[in-house]
Amino acid sequence: MAYTYTPQGHPMQQHQGQQQGFTSEGHSVASPAAHGVATMAPPNSGLWTTGLYGCTEDCPSCWCALCCPCVLVGRMANILDQGMTSVFTGAAIFCGCGCLYSCLYRAKLRHKYGLPEEPCNDICTECWCNCCSIAQAYRELRNRNINPALGYEFARAVYEQPPQVQEMRKI
């Protein structure tokens, strides 16, 4: 059994293969899995979910970042610009501007989720480790239940959801 979050932030239980869930109030809600989104609780804000060199955690995106990084950058541009930049336009601009363009989207991703500049500032990370940086940013979106391959329209509800706030309570 997994828990997913509705766009309103309510947890819902989801069994493997289930396409619809119920919020804690009993309202029926279509699950993100129905749109190809992973069904895991979103990670906390403020920390990267994987390291810069965590390519073994998602080999397909790492190979894509190595062989054709413009595809991943175009997909991230589409998500992070909330559909205002098409995948094709983002990929084409990356082919012309390279690491400066991908640096812009790494910074947008960091600001959206409150992530630190690790292991160094964005421009250095993009210039010295461009493929690893692109793969890390792509993994970050996927680990936050956003599938950039589906485009912004399918990821809108998850992307626009505010980060989960942690609370400490005395038991």
TORMAR-327286 format. One record per residue (C-alpha): z, x, y; residue in three letters. Coordinates in steps of 0.2 Angstrom, whole numbers. Layout:
BEGIN
@Z=Z, X=X, Y=Y, rest=ALA
...
REM end
This chain:
BEGIN
@Z=0, X=0, Y=0, rest=MET
@Z=-4, X=6, Y=17, rest=ALA
@Z=0, X=1, Y=35, rest=TYR
@Z=-12, X=-1, Y=48, rest=THR
@Z=-10, X=-6, Y=66, rest=TYR
@Z=-19, X=-21, Y=75, rest=THR
@Z=-26, X=-18, Y=92, rest=PRO
@Z=-10, X=-26, Y=99, rest=GLN
@Z=0, X=-13, Y=90, rest=GLY
@Z=8, X=-24, Y=77, rest=HIS
@Z=9, X=-16, Y=60, rest=PRO
@Z=1, X=-25, Y=45, rest=MET
@Z=2, X=-21, Y=27, rest=GLN
@Z=-15, X=-18, Y=18, rest=GLN
@Z=-18, X=-16, Y=-1, rest=HIS
@Z=-32, X=-4, Y=-7, rest=GLN
@Z=-48, X=-13, Y=-5, rest=GLY
@Z=-41, X=-27, Y=5, rest=GLN
@Z=-52, X=-32, Y=20, rest=GLN
@Z=-40, X=-43, Y=29, rest=GLN
@Z=-21, X=-41, Y=33, rest=GLY
@Z=-7, X=-50, Y=42, rest=PHE
@Z=3, X=-45, Y=57, rest=THR
@Z=22, X=-46, Y=56, rest=SER
@Z=21, X=-63, Y=64, rest=GLU
@Z=9, X=-69, Y=50, rest=GLY
@Z=-7, X=-69, Y=60, rest=HIS
@Z=-23, X=-65, Y=50, rest=SER
@Z=-31, X=-50, Y=57, rest=VAL
@Z=-47, X=-41, Y=51, rest=ALA
@Z=-42, X=-23, Y=46, rest=SER
@Z=-50, X=-7, Y=53, rest=PRO
@Z=-56, X=-3, Y=36, rest=ALA
@Z=-68, X=-17, Y=37, rest=ALA
@Z=-77, X=-7, Y=50, rest=HIS
@Z=-76, X=10, Y=41, rest=GLY
@Z=-60, X=16, Y=49, rest=VAL
@Z=-47, X=25, Y=39, rest=ALA
@Z=-31, X=15, Y=36, rest=THR
@Z=-17, X=27, Y=40, rest=MET
@Z=-4, X=26, Y=53, rest=ALA
@Z=-9, X=35, Y=69, rest=PRO
@Z=-1, X=52, Y=72, rest=PRO
@Z=11, X=55, Y=86, rest=ASN
@Z=4, X=60, Y=103, rest=SER
@Z=6, X=77, Y=109, rest=GLY
@Z=2, X=87, Y=93, rest=LEU
@Z=-15, X=92, Y=85, rest=TRP
@Z=-16, X=84, Y=68, rest=THR
@Z=-25, X=100, Y=61, rest=THR
@Z=-26, X=118, Y=67, rest=GLY
@Z=-42, X=126, Y=75, rest=LEU
@Z=-46, X=134, Y=58, rest=TYR
@Z=-42, X=119, Y=47, rest=GLY
@Z=-60, X=117, Y=41, rest=CYS
@Z=-55, X=115, Y=23, rest=THR
@Z=-47, X=99, Y=27, rest=GLU
@Z=-64, X=91, Y=31, rest=ASP
@Z=-78, X=101, Y=24, rest=CYS
@Z=-93, X=90, Y=29, rest=PRO
@Z=-89, X=90, Y=47, rest=SER
@Z=-86, X=109, Y=47, rest=CYS
@Z=-103, X=111, Y=39, rest=TRP
@Z=-111, X=100, Y=52, rest=CYS
@Z=-102, X=109, Y=66, rest=ALA
@Z=-109, X=125, Y=59, rest=LEU
@Z=-127, X=120, Y=56, rest=CYS
@Z=-130, X=106, Y=69, rest=CYS
@Z=-115, X=105, Y=81, rest=PRO
@Z=-125, X=94, Y=93, rest=CYS
@Z=-123, X=79, Y=81, rest=VAL
@Z=-104, X=80, Y=82, rest=LEU
@Z=-104, X=83, Y=100, rest=VAL
@Z=-115, X=68, Y=103, rest=GLY
@Z=-104, X=57, Y=93, rest=ARG
@Z=-88, X=63, Y=102, rest=MET
@Z=-97, X=61, Y=119, rest=ALA
@Z=-101, X=43, Y=114, rest=ASN
@Z=-83, X=39, Y=109, rest=ILE
@Z=-74, X=48, Y=123, rest=LEU
@Z=-86, X=41, Y=136, rest=ASP
@Z=-82, X=24, Y=129, rest=GLN
@Z=-101, X=21, Y=125, rest=GLY
@Z=-108, X=26, Y=142, rest=MET
@Z=-116, X=42, Y=134, rest=THR
@Z=-127, X=39, Y=119, rest=SER
@Z=-126, X=50, Y=104, rest=VAL
@Z=-144, X=56, Y=107, rest=PHE
@Z=-140, X=60, Y=126, rest=THR
@Z=-124, X=69, Y=121, rest=GLY
@Z=-133, X=80, Y=108, rest=ALA
@Z=-147, X=84, Y=120, rest=ALA
@Z=-136, X=89, Y=134, rest=ILE
@Z=-126, X=100, Y=122, rest=PHE
@Z=-142, X=109, Y=116, rest=CYS
@Z=-145, X=113, Y=135, rest=GLY
@Z=-127, X=117, Y=140, rest=CYS
@Z=-118, X=123, Y=124, rest=GLY
@Z=-100, X=127, Y=125, rest=CYS
@Z=-98, X=121, Y=143, rest=LEU
@Z=-102, X=103, Y=138, rest=TYR
@Z=-92, X=103, Y=122, rest=SER
@Z=-77, X=110, Y=133, rest=CYS
@Z=-78, X=95, Y=144, rest=LEU
@Z=-75, X=83, Y=129, rest=TYR
@Z=-62, X=94, Y=121, rest=ARG
@Z=-52, X=92, Y=138, rest=ALA
@Z=-55, X=73, Y=138, rest=LYS
@Z=-49, X=72, Y=120, rest=LEU
@Z=-33, X=83, Y=125, rest=ARG
@Z=-29, X=72, Y=140, rest=HIS
@Z=-32, X=56, Y=130, rest=LYS
@Z=-19, X=61, Y=117, rest=TYR
@Z=-8, X=73, Y=127, rest=GLY
@Z=-13, X=88, Y=116, rest=LEU
@Z=-9, X=106, Y=121, rest=PRO
@Z=-22, X=119, Y=125, rest=GLU
@Z=-20, X=129, Y=109, rest=GLU
@Z=-23, X=142, Y=104, rest=PRO
@Z=-29, X=146, Y=122, rest=CYS
@Z=-37, X=136, Y=136, rest=ASN
@Z=-52, X=125, Y=132, rest=ASP
@Z=-66, X=136, Y=139, rest=ILE
@Z=-60, X=151, Y=129, rest=CYS
@Z=-58, X=141, Y=113, rest=THR
@Z=-75, X=134, Y=115, rest=GLU
@Z=-84, X=150, Y=120, rest=CYS
@Z=-75, X=161, Y=106, rest=TRP
@Z=-73, X=148, Y=92, rest=CYS
@Z=-86, X=134, Y=96, rest=ASN
@Z=-90, X=128, Y=79, rest=CYS
@Z=-71, X=128, Y=74, rest=CYS
@Z=-67, X=119, Y=90, rest=SER
@Z=-80, X=106, Y=88, rest=ILE
@Z=-74, X=102, Y=70, rest=ALA
@Z=-56, X=102, Y=76, rest=GLN
@Z=-60, X=89, Y=89, rest=ALA
@Z=-70, X=78, Y=77, rest=TYR
@Z=-56, X=79, Y=64, rest=ARG
@Z=-44, X=74, Y=78, rest=GLU
@Z=-53, X=58, Y=81, rest=LEU
@Z=-55, X=54, Y=63, rest=ARG
@Z=-36, X=57, Y=60, rest=ASN
@Z=-33, X=45, Y=74, rest=ARG
@Z=-42, X=32, Y=64, rest=ASN
@Z=-58, X=33, Y=74, rest=ILE
@Z=-74, X=36, Y=65, rest=ASN
@Z=-86, X=44, Y=78, rest=PRO
@Z=-101, X=42, Y=65, rest=ALA
@Z=-100, X=23, Y=68, rest=LEU
@Z=-100, X=24, Y=87, rest=GLY
@Z=-90, X=17, Y=101, rest=TYR
@Z=-93, X=-1, Y=98, rest=GLU
@Z=-85, X=0, Y=81, rest=PHE
@Z=-71, X=11, Y=87, rest=ALA
@Z=-67, X=2, Y=103, rest=ARG
@Z=-51, X=-8, Y=97, rest=ALA
@Z=-43, X=8, Y=90, rest=VAL
@Z=-49, X=20, Y=104, rest=TYR
@Z=-42, X=8, Y=118, rest=GLU
@Z=-25, X=6, Y=109, rest=GLN
@Z=-12, X=15, Y=119, rest=PRO
@Z=-3, X=29, Y=109, rest=PRO
@Z=12, X=24, Y=99, rest=GLN
@Z=28, X=27, Y=107, rest=VAL
@Z=42, X=34, Y=97, rest=GLN
@Z=60, X=28, Y=99, rest=GLU
@Z=76, X=35, Y=93, rest=MET
@Z=89, X=22, Y=87, rest=ARG
@Z=106, X=23, Y=81, rest=LYS
@Z=109, X=16, Y=64, rest=ILE
REM end
